[in-house]
Amino acid sequence: MIPNIAAFKTLIKDRVGLHFFNGMEGLLNAALHQRMSERGKESFEEYYDKLSVSTTEFDKLLSLLTINETYFFREQDVLDIVCDKLVPRILEQRSGPVRILSAGCSSGEEAYSLAIKLHQKYQENFASRVEIHGCDIDTKILEKARAANYSSYSFRGVDPLLQQTYFTRNGNQFQLHDVIRNKVQFQRANIVKEQLQPNFDIILLRNVSIYFDVETRRLLHFNLLTMLQPEGALFFGNAETLANNFGILKLKQEFGHFYFCQPKSARAPQPTPSAQPRIITPVIPAEAPFVAAPVPSSQQCDRWIKKALACVADKRFNEAEELIAQVLDSDIHHQEALVIKGAIALEKCEFEETALSAKHVLELDEWSAEAKMLLGLAMMWQQHTQQAIAWFKEVVYQQPGYWPAHYYLAEMYRQSELYRPAQRTYRITLQLLNAEMNNTGNATALRLPLSFPSNSFRFLCEHQLAQFTTQDGQ
Ligand SMILES: C[S@@+](CC[C@H](N)C(=O)[O-])C[C@H]1O[C@@H](n2cnc3c(N)ncnc32)[C@H](O)[C@@H]1O
């Protein structure tokens, strides 16, 4: 038990933005114990005083607290958009270099993945066309990034030929070739409070904001606003984007993906970045304190959820969305709110948003039947029948009592002219509905889609089964 744990939490959040959500408090406890035992006899109060004044000690503790998980070509679709669409488009409009920042770069895999892809594309012209920078708060992980020497763990899913082309094996390690290594400059920076200049054309800030609370994410957006070129693009991780939509930067959809850009009102003319490679220099950190908003209680969140569901039932989707946004403002990872958000997007036929919410939920809980159901429905409504079948099947294997999945699976079988499986699956749906009526079945947590009355499902199943009977001449 650490008596002044709250003071440690506040200090860390004020300095670098990291917020220890309930599930992450163990990490802070373990790190504090480790540092204190390494330093010798000291009380928690003495250690706190040391931490407040010593940047060296703060950095050592921080290295134990940051989650540095990363690998080459992670969420490759965004890297493709950056390298194949955005960089060429900027180079058509002006001469290079295009300035790219991997913010929260950890051990460098993201920045180097971009460099490799752009080297493949531009070969010897690569040096003059792009500048790639990486920054992170964790000084220890930056040493690893600069060394560019990786174990096979960093190459999950990487094409072996590409690995052979750009790395030299040395025992169990793989050393990145200098042509790529020298192209990326790394430096320590706190992305929440420090500004890197001159401005960037493209910023990737992926899998970092999930460790910040809503106040910190808002501050982060104001900071990012000043670091982005007028036509620049800022990418968050796939599951983070919508939870970062504060209206500070403008959300834009292009090439089947969401990214943020400057709102028109903020687009002050910027000097064109020099073709000379420049070292980015942080401006003195702003001393603006973090103002913590009062955190709504879980009962308040439950009330908002209930109200949101009532609004959905009345088809008042905008109101429902506002209520759900309030829940997510207080807890970015609130699973039920994320599912409802995805379900509302589905009602509005905003399928990409449905998929983003569902994927966010699956990152938190890979067994979420509701998230898979949302993905199945989004596929079905876009007439991707086979993908819809695959998702619905996953749900029924995983949660056999979840009758909405059986019902839509039956529908998809029928549309694919797979009549026998369709009949069988409608019957199962009816049995589950009957069991639920008699209270003997597993009550499903959240029925999807939200606006569909469950008594209609019974009628629809009976109707379809009757059709089969007529066709069979039975
Ligand atoms: C999970 S890694 C993400 C790595 C990479 N962006 C990716 O998506 O694979 C998160 C990184 O963010 C860094 N980080 C956390 N807070 C930061 C801050 N305030 N400023 C800069 N980097 C930060 C951590 O040190 C960690 O290395």
The ligand as an SDF file (V2000), in Angstrom:
LIG
                    3D

 27 29  0  0  0  0  0  0  0  0999 V2000
    2.2950    1.8590  -27.3270 C   0  0  0  0  0  0  0  0  0  0  0  0
    3.6410    2.8840  -27.8430 S   0  0  0  0  0  0  0  0  0  0  0  0
    3.1250    3.2870  -29.4690 C   0  0  0  0  0  0  0  0  0  0  0  0
    4.2220    3.1110  -30.4670 C   0  0  0  0  0  0  0  0  0  0  0  0
    3.8360    3.3990  -31.9160 C   0  0  0  0  0  0  0  0  0  0  0  0
    3.3060    4.7270  -32.0690 N   0  0  0  0  0  0  0  0  0  0  0  0
    2.8470    2.3810  -32.4430 C   0  0  0  0  0  0  0  0  0  0  0  0
    1.6980    2.7040  -32.6750 O   0  0  0  0  0  0  0  0  0  0  0  0
    3.2370    1.2240  -32.6180 O   0  0  0  0  0  0  0  0  0  0  0  0
    3.2740    4.3750  -26.9130 C   0  0  0  0  0  0  0  0  0  0  0  0
    4.4880    5.3000  -26.7760 C   0  0  0  0  0  0  0  0  0  0  0  0
    4.0320    6.6050  -26.4220 O   0  0  0  0  0  0  0  0  0  0  0  0
    5.0040    7.1990  -25.6040 C   0  0  0  0  0  0  0  0  0  0  0  0
    4.4270    8.3420  -24.8550 N   0  0  0  0  0  0  0  0  0  0  0  0
    3.5660    8.3050  -23.8130 C   0  0  0  0  0  0  0  0  0  0  0  0
    3.2900    9.5510  -23.3930 N   0  0  0  0  0  0  0  0  0  0  0  0
    3.9720   10.4090  -24.1890 C   0  0  0  0  0  0  0  0  0  0  0  0
    4.1060   11.8270  -24.2520 C   0  0  0  0  0  0  0  0  0  0  0  0
    3.4540   12.6200  -23.4020 N   0  0  0  0  0  0  0  0  0  0  0  0
    4.8980   12.3640  -25.2180 N   0  0  0  0  0  0  0  0  0  0  0  0
    5.5520   11.5600  -26.0920 C   0  0  0  0  0  0  0  0  0  0  0  0
    5.4850   10.2100  -26.0780 N   0  0  0  0  0  0  0  0  0  0  0  0
    4.7130    9.6350  -25.1380 C   0  0  0  0  0  0  0  0  0  0  0  0
    5.4410    6.0480  -24.7040 C   0  0  0  0  0  0  0  0  0  0  0  0
    6.7100    6.2800  -24.1230 O   0  0  0  0  0  0  0  0  0  0  0  0
    5.4370    4.8540  -25.6750 C   0  0  0  0  0  0  0  0  0  0  0  0
    6.7180    4.6060  -26.1900 O   0  0  0  0  0  0  0  0  0  0  0  0
  1  2  1  0
  2  3  1  0
  2 10  1  0
  3  4  1  0
  4  5  1  0
  5  6  1  0
  5  7  1  0
  7  8  2  0
  7  9  1  0
 10 11  1  0
 11 12  1  0
 11 26  1  0
 12 13  1  0
 13 14  1  0
 13 24  1  0
 14 15  1  0
 14 23  1  0
 15 16  2  0
 16 17  1  0
 17 18  1  0
 17 23  2  0
 18 19  1  0
 18 20  2  0
 20 21  1  0
 21 22  2  0
 22 23  1  0
 24 25  1  0
 24 26  1  0
 26 27  1  0
M  CHG  2   2   1   9  -1
M  END
$$$$
